[in-house]
Structure formats: structure tokens, C-alpha cells
Amino acid sequence: MKTYDQHCRQLRQTHPALAEEFARFQGVAEILAWMQRRELTHARVDIVGQDEFEYDFLVELGSEQGWVAFGIT
């Protein structure tokens, strides 16, 4: 399984600005603060359970930009 740092390095290849922002995140509170800074507080979100301890927190960046997923344990 990839580490968070490995995911950020991979993201840097296609979306370097997002990877730079995400690399500093340490929890859900930072994701929510990022959403406020990006004016994504009214964006569609979803939480998908992977198992009893892990979830994917999905945030829509915009209809043309797709979604971003954060793994949460």
C-alpha cells in the first residue's frame, strides 16, 4: 500500500500545485480549511467506507475538474 507521501509525489506529476498544498495536510481539519480557502464549502462531497476503519473523503473540484479523494483512517 502506498504512503501518503508517495501519493503526493505521484500527484505532483500531473497536478503539482495541488500536490504542494496536500503534502502539508495532517488531518481532516486541514482538508476542511483548504476547502474554505478554495471556496469549496458548497462543493459536492462524499464519504465512502472502505472497511470499518478506513474511508475515502471525496471533494468535487468543479464539474470540469473532477474529484479529489483523501484516504482517512
N, CA, C and O atoms as a Maestro MAE file, in Angstrom:
{
 s_m_m2io_version
 :::
 2.0.0
}

f_m_ct {
 s_m_title
 :::
 protein
 m_atom[292] {
  # First column is atom index #
  i_m_mmod_type
  r_m_x_coord
  r_m_y_coord
  r_m_z_coord
  i_m_residue_number
  s_m_chain_name
  s_m_pdb_residue_name
  s_m_pdb_atom_name
  i_m_atomic_number
  :::
  1 25 0.836 -1.160 0.000 1 A "MET " " N  " 7
  2 3 0.000 0.000 0.000 1 A "MET " " CA " 6
  3 2 0.898 1.247 0.000 1 A "MET " " C  " 6
  4 15 1.902 1.303 0.711 1 A "MET " " O  " 8
  5 25 0.519 2.237 -0.808 2 A "LYS " " N  " 7
  6 3 1.297 3.470 -0.887 2 A "LYS " " CA " 6
  7 2 1.103 4.323 0.356 2 A "LYS " " C  " 6
  8 15 0.039 4.327 0.976 2 A "LYS " " O  " 8
  9 25 2.168 5.048 0.703 3 A "THR " " N  " 7
  10 3 2.068 6.005 1.795 3 A "THR " " CA " 6
  11 2 1.492 7.312 1.248 3 A "THR " " C  " 6
  12 15 1.415 7.514 0.037 3 A "THR " " O  " 8
  13 25 1.093 8.185 2.159 4 A "TYR " " N  " 7
  14 3 0.553 9.484 1.753 4 A "TYR " " CA " 6
  15 2 1.589 10.265 0.950 4 A "TYR " " C  " 6
  16 15 1.251 10.887 -0.057 4 A "TYR " " O  " 8
  17 25 2.843 10.237 1.384 5 A "ASP " " N  " 7
  18 3 3.911 10.926 0.649 5 A "ASP " " CA " 6
  19 2 4.046 10.400 -0.776 5 A "ASP " " C  " 6
  20 15 4.258 11.176 -1.708 5 A "ASP " " O  " 8
  21 25 3.925 9.104 -0.945 6 A "GLN " " N  " 7
  22 3 4.017 8.518 -2.280 6 A "GLN " " CA " 6
  23 2 2.866 8.980 -3.171 6 A "GLN " " C  " 6
  24 15 3.064 9.247 -4.356 6 A "GLN " " O  " 8
  25 25 1.675 9.073 -2.607 7 A "HIS " " N  " 7
  26 3 0.529 9.576 -3.371 7 A "HIS " " CA " 6
  27 2 0.758 11.031 -3.786 7 A "HIS " " C  " 6
  28 15 0.458 11.412 -4.917 7 A "HIS " " O  " 8
  29 25 1.285 11.832 -2.874 8 A "CYS " " N  " 7
  30 3 1.556 13.238 -3.199 8 A "CYS " " CA " 6
  31 2 2.616 13.353 -4.291 8 A "CYS " " C  " 6
  32 15 2.490 14.190 -5.185 8 A "CYS " " O  " 8
  33 25 3.646 12.532 -4.230 9 A "ARG " " N  " 7
  34 3 4.670 12.551 -5.294 9 A "ARG " " CA " 6
  35 2 4.072 12.177 -6.643 9 A "ARG " " C  " 6
  36 15 4.412 12.779 -7.661 9 A "ARG " " O  " 8
  37 25 3.191 11.196 -6.658 10 A "GLN " " N  " 7
  38 3 2.546 10.791 -7.905 10 A "GLN " " CA " 6
  39 2 1.637 11.914 -8.425 10 A "GLN " " C  " 6
  40 15 1.624 12.196 -9.623 10 A "GLN " " O  " 8
  41 25 0.891 12.543 -7.537 11 A "LEU " " N  " 7
  42 3 0.015 13.645 -7.927 11 A "LEU " " CA " 6
  43 2 0.814 14.812 -8.494 11 A "LEU " " C  " 6
  44 15 0.343 15.516 -9.388 11 A "LEU " " O  " 8
  45 25 2.014 15.016 -7.977 12 A "ARG " " N  " 7
  46 3 2.876 16.108 -8.422 12 A "ARG " " CA " 6
  47 2 3.171 16.024 -9.922 12 A "ARG " " C  " 6
  48 15 3.430 17.049 -10.552 12 A "ARG " " O  " 8
  49 25 3.135 14.840 -10.494 13 A "GLN " " N  " 7
  50 3 3.411 14.667 -11.929 13 A "GLN " " CA " 6
  51 2 2.346 15.312 -12.796 13 A "GLN " " C  " 6
  52 15 2.655 15.812 -13.878 13 A "GLN " " O  " 8
  53 25 1.101 15.313 -12.347 14 A "THR " " N  " 7
  54 3 0.007 15.850 -13.159 14 A "THR " " CA " 6
  55 2 -0.621 17.116 -12.598 14 A "THR " " C  " 6
  56 15 -1.158 17.930 -13.349 14 A "THR " " O  " 8
  57 25 -0.557 17.289 -11.269 15 A "HIS " " N  " 7
  58 3 -1.166 18.441 -10.602 15 A "HIS " " CA " 6
  59 2 -0.217 18.967 -9.520 15 A "HIS " " C  " 6
  60 15 -0.487 18.812 -8.329 15 A "HIS " " O  " 8
  61 25 0.884 19.585 -9.930 16 A "PRO " " N  " 7
  62 3 1.895 19.985 -8.938 16 A "PRO " " CA " 6
  63 2 1.388 20.969 -7.884 16 A "PRO " " C  " 6
  64 15 1.801 20.888 -6.727 16 A "PRO " " O  " 8
  65 25 0.517 21.882 -8.254 17 A "ALA " " N  " 7
  66 3 0.016 22.862 -7.278 17 A "ALA " " CA " 6
  67 2 -0.813 22.174 -6.188 17 A "ALA " " C  " 6
  68 15 -0.666 22.481 -5.005 17 A "ALA " " O  " 8
  69 25 -1.680 21.246 -6.591 18 A "LEU " " N  " 7
  70 3 -2.464 20.516 -5.595 18 A "LEU " " CA " 6
  71 2 -1.564 19.656 -4.717 18 A "LEU " " C  " 6
  72 15 -1.749 19.601 -3.501 18 A "LEU " " O  " 8
  73 25 -0.603 18.995 -5.319 19 A "ALA " " N  " 7
  74 3 0.305 18.140 -4.553 19 A "ALA " " CA " 6
  75 2 1.053 18.951 -3.505 19 A "ALA " " C  " 6
  76 15 1.256 18.483 -2.384 19 A "ALA " " O  " 8
  77 25 1.462 20.158 -3.862 20 A "GLU " " N  " 7
  78 3 2.173 21.022 -2.916 20 A "GLU " " CA " 6
  79 2 1.281 21.371 -1.727 20 A "GLU " " C  " 6
  80 15 1.731 21.351 -0.582 20 A "GLU " " O  " 8
  81 25 0.023 21.690 -1.999 21 A "GLU " " N  " 7
  82 3 -0.913 22.000 -0.911 21 A "GLU " " CA " 6
  83 2 -1.195 20.767 -0.054 21 A "GLU " " C  " 6
  84 15 -1.166 20.839 1.175 21 A "GLU " " O  " 8
  85 25 -1.466 19.645 -0.702 22 A "PHE " " N  " 7
  86 3 -1.857 18.434 0.010 22 A "PHE " " CA " 6
  87 2 -0.723 17.850 0.845 22 A "PHE " " C  " 6
  88 15 -0.978 17.216 1.868 22 A "PHE " " O  " 8
  89 25 0.506 18.049 0.432 23 A "ALA " " N  " 7
  90 3 1.650 17.463 1.128 23 A "ALA " " CA " 6
  91 2 1.720 17.910 2.592 23 A "ALA " " C  " 6
  92 15 2.281 17.204 3.430 23 A "ALA " " O  " 8
  93 25 1.156 19.067 2.897 24 A "ARG " " N  " 7
  94 3 1.206 19.604 4.268 24 A "ARG " " CA " 6
  95 2 0.033 19.142 5.130 24 A "ARG " " C  " 6
  96 15 0.046 19.366 6.340 24 A "ARG " " O  " 8
  97 25 -0.966 18.514 4.550 25 A "PHE " " N  " 7
  98 3 -2.147 18.124 5.307 25 A "PHE " " CA " 6
  99 2 -1.811 17.044 6.330 25 A "PHE " " C  " 6
  100 15 -1.032 16.128 6.064 25 A "PHE " " O  " 8
  101 25 -2.426 17.180 7.520 26 A "GLN " " N  " 7
  102 3 -2.203 16.199 8.582 26 A "GLN " " CA " 6
  103 2 -3.507 15.646 9.131 26 A "GLN " " C  " 6
  104 15 -3.492 14.848 10.069 26 A "GLN " " O  " 8
  105 25 -4.634 16.057 8.563 27 A "GLY " " N  " 7
  106 3 -5.905 15.552 9.055 27 A "GLY " " CA " 6
  107 2 -7.080 16.214 8.362 27 A "GLY " " C  " 6
  108 15 -6.915 17.078 7.501 27 A "GLY " " O  " 8
  109 25 -8.263 15.789 8.757 28 A "VAL " " N  " 7
  110 3 -9.491 16.276 8.136 28 A "VAL " " CA " 6
  111 2 -9.673 17.775 8.340 28 A "VAL " " C  " 6
  112 15 -10.181 18.456 7.450 28 A "VAL " " O  " 8
  113 25 -9.273 18.297 9.486 29 A "ALA " " N  " 7
  114 3 -9.421 19.734 9.742 29 A "ALA " " CA " 6
  115 2 -8.686 20.559 8.689 29 A "ALA " " C  " 6
  116 15 -9.165 21.616 8.278 29 A "ALA " " O  " 8
  117 25 -7.543 20.085 8.261 30 A "GLU " " N  " 7
  118 3 -6.784 20.812 7.236 30 A "GLU " " CA " 6
  119 2 -7.446 20.712 5.870 30 A "GLU " " C  " 6
  120 15 -7.360 21.647 5.073 30 A "GLU " " O  " 8
  121 25 -8.101 19.601 5.591 31 A "ILE " " N  " 7
  122 3 -8.857 19.472 4.346 31 A "ILE " " CA " 6
  123 2 -10.014 20.463 4.347 31 A "ILE " " C  " 6
  124 15 -10.256 21.139 3.346 31 A "ILE " " O  " 8
  125 25 -10.724 20.551 5.454 32 A "LEU " " N  " 7
  126 3 -11.854 21.476 5.551 32 A "LEU " " CA " 6
  127 2 -11.395 22.929 5.440 32 A "LEU " " C  " 6
  128 15 -12.066 23.738 4.799 32 A "LEU " " O  " 8
  129 25 -10.264 23.272 6.052 33 A "ALA " " N  " 7
  130 3 -9.721 24.630 5.937 33 A "ALA " " CA " 6
  131 2 -9.329 24.922 4.485 33 A "ALA " " C  " 6
  132 15 -9.548 26.030 3.995 33 A "ALA " " O  " 8
  133 25 -8.753 23.935 3.799 34 A "TRP " " N  " 7
  134 3 -8.391 24.085 2.389 34 A "TRP " " CA " 6
  135 2 -9.637 24.319 1.551 34 A "TRP " " C  " 6
  136 15 -9.633 25.146 0.639 34 A "TRP " " O  " 8
  137 25 -10.707 23.587 1.861 35 A "MET " " N  " 7
  138 3 -11.966 23.773 1.137 35 A "MET " " CA " 6
  139 2 -12.482 25.205 1.323 35 A "MET " " C  " 6
  140 15 -12.994 25.803 0.376 35 A "MET " " O  " 8
  141 25 -12.354 25.748 2.513 36 A "GLN " " N  " 7
  142 3 -12.787 27.130 2.746 36 A "GLN " " CA " 6
  143 2 -11.937 28.108 1.937 36 A "GLN " " C  " 6
  144 15 -12.469 29.018 1.301 36 A "GLN " " O  " 8
  145 25 -10.623 27.921 1.963 37 A "ARG " " N  " 7
  146 3 -9.729 28.818 1.198 37 A "ARG " " CA " 6
  147 2 -10.033 28.759 -0.291 37 A "ARG " " C  " 6
  148 15 -9.933 29.769 -0.987 37 A "ARG " " O  " 8
  149 25 -10.400 27.590 -0.780 38 A "ARG " " N  " 7
  150 3 -10.680 27.390 -2.202 38 A "ARG " " CA " 6
  151 2 -12.134 27.658 -2.565 38 A "ARG " " C  " 6
  152 15 -12.542 27.462 -3.710 38 A "ARG " " O  " 8
  153 25 -12.917 28.110 -1.581 39 A "GLU " " N  " 7
  154 3 -14.345 28.368 -1.756 39 A "GLU " " CA " 6
  155 2 -15.092 27.126 -2.252 39 A "GLU " " C  " 6
  156 15 -15.935 27.191 -3.147 39 A "GLU " " O  " 8
  157 25 -14.751 26.010 -1.643 40 A "LEU " " N  " 7
  158 3 -15.378 24.727 -1.970 40 A "LEU " " CA " 6
  159 2 -16.344 24.279 -0.876 40 A "LEU " " C  " 6
  160 15 -16.699 23.102 -0.810 40 A "LEU " " O  " 8
  161 25 -16.769 25.198 -0.025 41 A "THR " " N  " 7
  162 3 -17.640 24.818 1.086 41 A "THR " " CA " 6
  163 2 -19.011 24.347 0.620 41 A "THR " " C  " 6
  164 15 -19.723 23.683 1.372 41 A "THR " " O  " 8
  165 25 -19.389 24.681 -0.603 42 A "HIS " " N  " 7
  166 3 -20.670 24.220 -1.145 42 A "HIS " " CA " 6
  167 2 -20.471 23.147 -2.219 42 A "HIS " " C  " 6
  168 15 -21.407 22.793 -2.935 42 A "HIS " " O  " 8
  169 25 -19.260 22.643 -2.321 43 A "ALA " " N  " 7
  170 3 -18.961 21.595 -3.297 43 A "ALA " " CA " 6
  171 2 -19.625 20.290 -2.865 43 A "ALA " " C  " 6
  172 15 -19.907 20.070 -1.687 43 A "ALA " " O  " 8
  173 25 -19.860 19.448 -3.842 44 A "ARG " " N  " 7
  174 3 -20.375 18.120 -3.511 44 A "ARG " " CA " 6
  175 2 -19.256 17.326 -2.851 44 A "ARG " " C  " 6
  176 15 -18.104 17.387 -3.281 44 A "ARG " " O  " 8
  177 25 -19.598 16.589 -1.817 45 A "VAL " " N  " 7
  178 3 -18.652 15.719 -1.126 45 A "VAL " " CA " 6
  179 2 -19.316 14.360 -0.936 45 A "VAL " " C  " 6
  180 15 -20.537 14.223 -1.005 45 A "VAL " " O  " 8
  181 25 -18.485 13.381 -0.700 46 A "ASP " " N  " 7
  182 3 -18.987 12.049 -0.420 46 A "ASP " " CA " 6
  183 2 -17.984 11.358 0.494 46 A "ASP " " C  " 6
  184 15 -16.791 11.659 0.450 46 A "ASP " " O  " 8
  185 25 -18.451 10.458 1.301 47 A "ILE " " N  " 7
  186 3 -17.590 9.636 2.145 47 A "ILE " " CA " 6
  187 2 -17.926 8.186 1.826 47 A "ILE " " C  " 6
  188 15 -19.076 7.760 1.942 47 A "ILE " " O  " 8
  189 25 -16.919 7.443 1.428 48 A "VAL " " N  " 7
  190 3 -17.103 6.049 1.030 48 A "VAL " " CA " 6
  191 2 -16.331 5.165 2.007 48 A "VAL " " C  " 6
  192 15 -15.112 5.284 2.128 48 A "VAL " " O  " 8
  193 25 -17.030 4.296 2.690 49 A "GLY " " N  " 7
  194 3 -16.375 3.366 3.607 49 A "GLY " " CA " 6
  195 2 -15.634 2.284 2.855 49 A "GLY " " C  " 6
  196 15 -16.188 1.642 1.962 49 A "GLY " " O  " 8
  197 25 -14.382 2.084 3.217 50 A "GLN " " N  " 7
  198 3 -13.579 1.024 2.611 50 A "GLN " " CA " 6
  199 2 -13.614 -0.236 3.486 50 A "GLN " " C  " 6
  200 15 -13.687 -1.362 2.993 50 A "GLN " " O  " 8
  201 25 -13.559 -0.007 4.775 51 A "ASP " " N  " 7
  202 3 -13.740 -1.073 5.759 51 A "ASP " " CA " 6
  203 2 -14.144 -0.395 7.057 51 A "ASP " " C  " 6
  204 15 -14.533 0.773 7.038 51 A "ASP " " O  " 8
  205 25 -14.064 -1.084 8.171 52 A "GLU " " N  " 7
  206 3 -14.552 -0.498 9.418 52 A "GLU " " CA " 6
  207 2 -13.682 0.631 9.952 52 A "GLU " " C  " 6
  208 15 -14.110 1.352 10.854 52 A "GLU " " O  " 8
  209 25 -12.462 0.809 9.418 53 A "PHE " " N  " 7
  210 3 -11.552 1.839 9.920 53 A "PHE " " CA " 6
  211 2 -11.138 2.869 8.879 53 A "PHE " " C  " 6
  212 15 -10.640 3.935 9.243 53 A "PHE " " O  " 8
  213 25 -11.327 2.589 7.617 54 A "GLU " " N  " 7
  214 3 -10.826 3.466 6.553 54 A "GLU " " CA " 6
  215 2 -11.959 3.963 5.669 54 A "GLU " " C  " 6
  216 15 -12.892 3.232 5.335 54 A "GLU " " O  " 8
  217 25 -11.841 5.247 5.300 55 A "TYR " " N  " 7
  218 3 -12.840 5.903 4.461 55 A "TYR " " CA " 6
  219 2 -12.135 6.735 3.401 55 A "TYR " " C  " 6
  220 15 -11.002 7.176 3.596 55 A "TYR " " O  " 8
  221 25 -12.800 6.944 2.297 56 A "ASP " " N  " 7
  222 3 -12.343 7.909 1.302 56 A "ASP " " CA " 6
  223 2 -13.256 9.117 1.401 56 A "ASP " " C  " 6
  224 15 -14.478 8.988 1.321 56 A "ASP " " O  " 8
  225 25 -12.665 10.292 1.574 57 A "PHE " " N  " 7
  226 3 -13.391 11.552 1.621 57 A "PHE " " CA " 6
  227 2 -13.207 12.205 0.264 57 A "PHE " " C  " 6
  228 15 -12.096 12.602 -0.085 57 A "PHE " " O  " 8
  229 25 -14.284 12.323 -0.508 58 A "LEU " " N  " 7
  230 3 -14.236 12.824 -1.879 58 A "LEU " " CA " 6
  231 2 -14.777 14.249 -1.934 58 A "LEU " " C  " 6
  232 15 -15.795 14.562 -1.316 58 A "LEU " " O  " 8
  233 25 -14.085 15.108 -2.679 59 A "VAL " " N  " 7
  234 3 -14.492 16.507 -2.847 59 A "VAL " " CA " 6
  235 2 -14.495 16.816 -4.334 59 A "VAL " " C  " 6
  236 15 -13.503 16.586 -5.026 59 A "VAL " " O  " 8
  237 25 -15.611 17.338 -4.823 60 A "GLU " " N  " 7
  238 3 -15.671 17.727 -6.237 60 A "GLU " " CA " 6
  239 2 -15.000 19.093 -6.403 60 A "GLU " " C  " 6
  240 15 -15.359 20.058 -5.728 60 A "GLU " " O  " 8
  241 25 -14.035 19.158 -7.298 61 A "LEU " " N  " 7
  242 3 -13.311 20.404 -7.549 61 A "LEU " " CA " 6
  243 2 -14.071 21.326 -8.487 61 A "LEU " " C  " 6
  244 15 -13.814 22.530 -8.518 61 A "LEU " " O  " 8
  245 25 -14.975 20.792 -9.225 62 A "GLY " " N  " 7
  246 3 -15.760 21.530 -10.203 62 A "GLY " " CA " 6
  247 2 -16.182 20.565 -11.284 62 A "GLY " " C  " 6
  248 15 -15.556 19.522 -11.470 62 A "GLY " " O  " 8
  249 25 -17.230 20.900 -11.992 63 A "SER " " N  " 7
  250 3 -17.772 19.961 -12.967 63 A "SER " " CA " 6
  251 2 -16.765 19.590 -14.048 63 A "SER " " C  " 6
  252 15 -16.817 18.483 -14.584 63 A "SER " " O  " 8
  253 25 -15.864 20.484 -14.370 64 A "GLU " " N  " 7
  254 3 -14.863 20.207 -15.417 64 A "GLU " " CA " 6
  255 2 -13.544 19.688 -14.850 64 A "GLU " " C  " 6
  256 15 -12.707 19.176 -15.594 64 A "GLU " " O  " 8
  257 25 -13.355 19.817 -13.543 65 A "GLN " " N  " 7
  258 3 -12.071 19.473 -12.934 65 A "GLN " " CA " 6
  259 2 -12.049 18.121 -12.251 65 A "GLN " " C  " 6
  260 15 -10.978 17.624 -11.903 65 A "GLN " " O  " 8
  261 25 -13.199 17.523 -12.056 66 A "GLY " " N  " 7
  262 3 -13.251 16.210 -11.435 66 A "GLY " " CA " 6
  263 2 -13.272 16.262 -9.924 66 A "GLY " " C  " 6
  264 15 -13.631 17.275 -9.323 66 A "GLY " " O  " 8
  265 25 -12.879 15.150 -9.320 67 A "TRP " " N  " 7
  266 3 -12.926 14.960 -7.880 67 A "TRP " " CA " 6
  267 2 -11.518 14.693 -7.340 67 A "TRP " " C  " 6
  268 15 -10.632 14.248 -8.069 67 A "TRP " " O  " 8
  269 25 -11.337 14.971 -6.070 68 A "VAL " " N  " 7
  270 3 -10.116 14.598 -5.385 68 A "VAL " " CA " 6
  271 2 -10.531 13.707 -4.209 68 A "VAL " " C  " 6
  272 15 -11.558 13.940 -3.573 68 A "VAL " " O  " 8
  273 25 -9.719 12.689 -3.934 69 A "ALA " " N  " 7
  274 3 -10.023 11.737 -2.859 69 A "ALA " " CA " 6
  275 2 -8.933 11.775 -1.811 69 A "ALA " " C  " 6
  276 15 -7.743 11.788 -2.124 69 A "ALA " " O  " 8
  277 25 -9.365 11.791 -0.553 70 A "PHE " " N  " 7
  278 3 -8.450 11.730 0.578 70 A "PHE " " CA " 6
  279 2 -8.761 10.469 1.367 70 A "PHE " " C  " 6
  280 15 -9.910 10.234 1.741 70 A "PHE " " O  " 8
  281 25 -7.751 9.666 1.616 71 A "GLY " " N  " 7
  282 3 -7.935 8.486 2.454 71 A "GLY " " CA " 6
  283 2 -7.892 8.880 3.907 71 A "GLY " " C  " 6
  284 15 -6.976 9.581 4.336 71 A "GLY " " O  " 8
  285 25 -8.872 8.439 4.674 72 A "ILE " " N  " 7
  286 3 -8.982 8.807 6.086 72 A "ILE " " CA " 6
  287 2 -9.085 7.536 6.910 72 A "ILE " " C  " 6
  288 15 -9.857 6.632 6.588 72 A "ILE " " O  " 8
  289 25 -8.296 7.477 7.980 73 A "THR " " N  " 7
  290 3 -8.378 6.327 8.878 73 A "THR " " CA " 6
  291 2 -8.803 6.782 10.253 73 A "THR " " C  " 6
  292 15 -8.932 5.962 11.161 73 A "THR " " O  " 8
  :::
 }
 m_bond[291] {
  # First column is bond index #
  i_m_from
  i_m_to
  i_m_order
  :::
  1 1 2 1
  2 2 3 1
  3 3 4 2
  4 3 5 1
  5 5 6 1
  6 6 7 1
  7 7 8 2
  8 7 9 1
  9 9 10 1
  10 10 11 1
  11 11 12 2
  12 11 13 1
  13 13 14 1
  14 14 15 1
  15 15 16 2
  16 15 17 1
  17 17 18 1
  18 18 19 1
  19 19 20 2
  20 19 21 1
  21 21 22 1
  22 22 23 1
  23 23 24 2
  24 23 25 1
  25 25 26 1
  26 26 27 1
  27 27 28 2
  28 27 29 1
  29 29 30 1
  30 30 31 1
  31 31 32 2
  32 31 33 1
  33 33 34 1
  34 34 35 1
  35 35 36 2
  36 35 37 1
  37 37 38 1
  38 38 39 1
  39 39 40 2
  40 39 41 1
  41 41 42 1
  42 42 43 1
  43 43 44 2
  44 43 45 1
  45 45 46 1
  46 46 47 1
  47 47 48 2
  48 47 49 1
  49 49 50 1
  50 50 51 1
  51 51 52 2
  52 51 53 1
  53 53 54 1
  54 54 55 1
  55 55 56 2
  56 55 57 1
  57 57 58 1
  58 58 59 1
  59 59 60 2
  60 59 61 1
  61 61 62 1
  62 62 63 1
  63 63 64 2
  64 63 65 1
  65 65 66 1
  66 66 67 1
  67 67 68 2
  68 67 69 1
  69 69 70 1
  70 70 71 1
  71 71 72 2
  72 71 73 1
  73 73 74 1
  74 74 75 1
  75 75 76 2
  76 75 77 1
  77 77 78 1
  78 78 79 1
  79 79 80 2
  80 79 81 1
  81 81 82 1
  82 82 83 1
  83 83 84 2
  84 83 85 1
  85 85 86 1
  86 86 87 1
  87 87 88 2
  88 87 89 1
  89 89 90 1
  90 90 91 1
  91 91 92 2
  92 91 93 1
  93 93 94 1
  94 94 95 1
  95 95 96 2
  96 95 97 1
  97 97 98 1
  98 98 99 1
  99 99 100 2
  100 99 101 1
  101 101 102 1
  102 102 103 1
  103 103 104 2
  104 103 105 1
  105 105 106 1
  106 106 107 1
  107 107 108 2
  108 107 109 1
  109 109 110 1
  110 110 111 1
  111 111 112 2
  112 111 113 1
  113 113 114 1
  114 114 115 1
  115 115 116 2
  116 115 117 1
  117 117 118 1
  118 118 119 1
  119 119 120 2
  120 119 121 1
  121 121 122 1
  122 122 123 1
  123 123 124 2
  124 123 125 1
  125 125 126 1
  126 126 127 1
  127 127 128 2
  128 127 129 1
  129 129 130 1
  130 130 131 1
  131 131 132 2
  132 131 133 1
  133 133 134 1
  134 134 135 1
  135 135 136 2
  136 135 137 1
  137 137 138 1
  138 138 139 1
  139 139 140 2
  140 139 141 1
  141 141 142 1
  142 142 143 1
  143 143 144 2
  144 143 145 1
  145 145 146 1
  146 146 147 1
  147 147 148 2
  148 147 149 1
  149 149 150 1
  150 150 151 1
  151 151 152 2
  152 151 153 1
  153 153 154 1
  154 154 155 1
  155 155 156 2
  156 155 157 1
  157 157 158 1
  158 158 159 1
  159 159 160 2
  160 159 161 1
  161 161 162 1
  162 162 163 1
  163 163 164 2
  164 163 165 1
  165 165 166 1
  166 166 167 1
  167 167 168 2
  168 167 169 1
  169 169 170 1
  170 170 171 1
  171 171 172 2
  172 171 173 1
  173 173 174 1
  174 174 175 1
  175 175 176 2
  176 175 177 1
  177 177 178 1
  178 178 179 1
  179 179 180 2
  180 179 181 1
  181 181 182 1
  182 182 183 1
  183 183 184 2
  184 183 185 1
  185 185 186 1
  186 186 187 1
  187 187 188 2
  188 187 189 1
  189 189 190 1
  190 190 191 1
  191 191 192 2
  192 191 193 1
  193 193 194 1
  194 194 195 1
  195 195 196 2
  196 195 197 1
  197 197 198 1
  198 198 199 1
  199 199 200 2
  200 199 201 1
  201 201 202 1
  202 202 203 1
  203 203 204 2
  204 203 205 1
  205 205 206 1
  206 206 207 1
  207 207 208 2
  208 207 209 1
  209 209 210 1
  210 210 211 1
  211 211 212 2
  212 211 213 1
  213 213 214 1
  214 214 215 1
  215 215 216 2
  216 215 217 1
  217 217 218 1
  218 218 219 1
  219 219 220 2
  220 219 221 1
  221 221 222 1
  222 222 223 1
  223 223 224 2
  224 223 225 1
  225 225 226 1
  226 226 227 1
  227 227 228 2
  228 227 229 1
  229 229 230 1
  230 230 231 1
  231 231 232 2
  232 231 233 1
  233 233 234 1
  234 234 235 1
  235 235 236 2
  236 235 237 1
  237 237 238 1
  238 238 239 1
  239 239 240 2
  240 239 241 1
  241 241 242 1
  242 242 243 1
  243 243 244 2
  244 243 245 1
  245 245 246 1
  246 246 247 1
  247 247 248 2
  248 247 249 1
  249 249 250 1
  250 250 251 1
  251 251 252 2
  252 251 253 1
  253 253 254 1
  254 254 255 1
  255 255 256 2
  256 255 257 1
  257 257 258 1
  258 258 259 1
  259 259 260 2
  260 259 261 1
  261 261 262 1
  262 262 263 1
  263 263 264 2
  264 263 265 1
  265 265 266 1
  266 266 267 1
  267 267 268 2
  268 267 269 1
  269 269 270 1
  270 270 271 1
  271 271 272 2
  272 271 273 1
  273 273 274 1
  274 274 275 1
  275 275 276 2
  276 275 277 1
  277 277 278 1
  278 278 279 1
  279 279 280 2
  280 279 281 1
  281 281 282 1
  282 282 283 1
  283 283 284 2
  284 283 285 1
  285 285 286 1
  286 286 287 1
  287 287 288 2
  288 287 289 1
  289 289 290 1
  290 290 291 1
  291 291 292 2
  :::
 }
}
